[in-house]
Amino acid sequence: KTRGSRVQPLEWQALGRQLGVAGKLQVGEYALEPGTTPRMLLLRMRQGKVISHRFTIVEGWSVRELRVALARAQPLRHDAAKLDDAALMKALGHGGMHPEGRFLPETYQYTRGDGELSVLRRAFDAMAVELDKAWATRVTDLPLQSKEQALALASIVEKETGIAEERPAIAGVFVRRLRIGMRLQTDPTVIYGMGAAYAGNIRKADLLADTPYNTYTRDGLPPTPIAMPGRAALQAATHPAAGDALYFVAVGDGSGRHVFTRSLAEHEAAVRQYLQRYRAAGTTTQ
């Protein structure tokens, strides 16, 4: 209970001296649940038990999706909101680097007063650590010239499947294609190259329209990653499954799984089966 505005501060000061917290209180946001006593609050403030908030970077997000989510995060301070991608990377200390794929999907904790740059800096550093680990332990004879290429491949693997155990097999398909000079021909890179023009489906004209990210019209990997790959995708890209499959297509039963085949004829047969299941499910294709 309080007995007036002049007395209350003195009571807090007396309690602070009694608890030995005078001059040791840490500034921050603290929870005041029902039943919290002045003693409990002062002890929390001495220990610095501030409220912790969370921000999650989702596997497969593009940098554009990441920035939209950051703008909505509260009470995160939006100190990067007015920066374009180039200025953002410069503010993070990596000027000239493309931001795509550079932030590790993970849940990051922050406290009131922290900003977007603080979260992104930790996410960048975490990705750098994981990429270095994956590259240092990579299998021999990978047709990749650098860890940046491994990151690009991992981002494609991330976008191609949500089935964890399939990632090494899908990485294996792309690695074998790279070895023999076969184009990757992967839809996620085309979609990325379309940018805001992508409206939910890909037409034949989109596959023929040349962009730096169209792996149907251009050889090799795209010039940058196309998404934020998680740890499993990084490991898959640097430790692809052995085998002889050069193609894969969705099963079409709603499981998200794929059929892997060795030849174009086998692949075309698998595509026909996929289309039959797709149409049987009552949907239409374009």
C-alpha positions, 0 to 999 in steps of 0.5 A, spaced: 500 500 500 502 507 498 501 513 503 502 518 498 507 520 492 512 522 497 513 516 502 513 511 496 519 512 493 522 512 500 519 505 501 522 503 495 529 506 497 529 502 504 527 496 501 533 496 496 538 498 501 535 492 505 536 487 499 542 490 497 540 492 490 541 499 491 545 501 485 545 494 482 538 494 478 538 493 471 534 497 466 529 493 462 522 490 461 520 486 466 514 482 467 509 484 473 504 478 474 499 478 479 502 477 486 508 480 484 511 483 490 516 489 491 521 485 494 520 480 488 521 485 483 527 488 485 530 482 486 529 480 478 531 487 477 538 486 480 538 479 477 536 482 470 531 477 469 528 481 463 522 479 458 525 475 452 522 476 446 523 471 440 523 472 432 524 466 428 527 465 421 523 460 417 527 455 413 526 457 405 524 464 407 527 469 401 530 475 404 524 479 402 520 475 406 525 475 412 524 483 412 517 483 411 517 479 418 522 483 421 517 489 420 512 486 423 516 484 429 514 487 436 517 490 440 523 489 436 526 496 434 526 497 426 533 500 425 533 497 418 527 499 415 529 504 411 535 501 409 535 497 402 539 491 401 545 494 399 545 499 405 543 493 410 549 489 408 554 495 409 551 496 416 552 489 418 559 490 416 559 486 409 558 491 404 558 488 397 555 482 399 548 479 396 544 478 402 540 472 400 541 466 404 546 469 409 541 468 415 541 462 418 533 459 420 533 459 427 529 462 433 533 468 436 531 471 443 531 479 444 529 484 449 526 490 448 530 496 445 534 491 441 533 492 433 533 488 427 540 489 425 542 486 432 538 480 430 540 479 423 547 480 425 547 474 430 543 470 424 549 472 419 554 470 424 550 463 425 550 462 418 557 463 417 559 458 422 554 453 419 556 454 412 564 453 414 562 447 418 559 444 412 564 446 407 570 443 412 567 436 412 564 436 405 565 429 401 571 429 396 570 431 388 564 435 389 563 439 383 563 446 387 568 451 387 567 454 393 562 454 400 558 460 396 556 455 391 555 450 396 550 455 400 547 456 393 545 449 392 543 448 399 538 454 398 535 450 392 535 443 396 531 447 401 526 450 396 525 443 393 523 439 399 520 439 406 522 432 407 528 432 411 530 425 409 529 426 401 534 432 401 541 428 400 537 425 395 535 431 391 542 434 392 545 428 389 541 429 383 543 436 382 550 434 384 550 429 378 547 434 373 553 439 375 558 433 374 556 432 367 554 439 365 547 438 365 542 444 366 539 444 373 532 445 370 529 447 377 523 451 378 524 454 384 530 458 381 525 460 375 520 463 381 526 467 384 528 470 378 521 472 376 520 476 383 514 480 384 511 477 377 510 470 380 503 469 381 503 462 384 504 458 378 509 457 372 507 457 365 511 455 359 513 462 357 516 463 364 521 457 363 523 460 356 524 467 359 531 468 360 534 471 367 540 470 371 536 465 375 533 461 370 536 454 370 532 451 364 536 457 360 543 457 363 548 452 365 550 451 372 548 454 379 544 461 380 549 467 381 546 467 389 542 463 393 535 463 392 532 462 400 535 461 407 537 454 407 537 450 414 542 446 417 539 440 414 540 443 407 547 445 408 549 438 410 545 435 404 549 440 399 555 438 402 554 430 403 549 428 397 547 421 397 550 417 392 546 414 386 545 414 379 538 418 379 538 424 374 531 426 375 525 427 380 518 429 380 513 429 386 509 423 387 502 427 387 499 423 393 499 429 398 505 427 402 510 431 399 515 426 397 518 425 390 520 419 385 527 419 383 529 416 376 535 415 372 533 416 365 528 421 361 524 416 359 523 413 366 522 421 368 516 422 363 513 416 365 513 418 373 511 425 370 505 422 367 503 418 373 504 424 377 499 428 373 494 422 373 494 423 381 493 430 381 487 430 376 484 425 380 484 429 386 480 434 383 485 439 381 486 442 374 493 444 371 495 449 367 
